[in-house]
Amino acid sequence: MRRTTLAAALVLASAAAPSGGQDRPDPMTASIHRPDELAWKDGPPSLPPGAKIAILEGDPTKPGPFVFRAKLPDGYKVPPHTHPKPERVTVLSGSFHLGMGDKFDPKHAAELTPGTYGTWPAGMKHFVWVEGETVIQFHGDGPWQIHYLNPADDPRNRK
């Protein structure tokens, strides 16, 4: 009985002892991101100029889960493109228009209003534009990437 108690005490003590990862954040700490406190930065070079993003969780450029918000100015457009992983989007404000296909055709698009959540599979050809300043939230598994159907539409090719 004493050996069992001693063994249990050693296991508990080793679990509670520092493991060298003391700089690691406490996994039991809440991560809160209030809208008025977000750190908005210019969007990545893969998006047309004008987008601002705020990373809420993870790193969208690396493998693993991520959450980020994008703030898009009135009239912002993203030409037809695909993603190698499913895309998950929640519209938080503004008017987000989503069209499917390989040509930018506003007649073949749906308006997604605040509160709308949408997901579409990897490889689906789509395009977007917004009316009014629009904030959307993306979440998924990184790395997040965008591939334009027409290479001339890719902002990374304009230098």
Buried (B, 14 or more C-beta within 10 A) or exposed (E): EEEEEEEEEEEEEEEEEEEEEEEEEEEEEEEEEEEEEBEEEEBBEBBBEBBBBBBBEBBBEEEEEBBBBBBBBEEBBBBBBBBEBEBBBBBBBBBBBBBBBBEBEEEEBEEBEBEBEBEBEEEBBBBBBBEEBBBBBBBBBBBBBBEBBEEEBBBEEEE
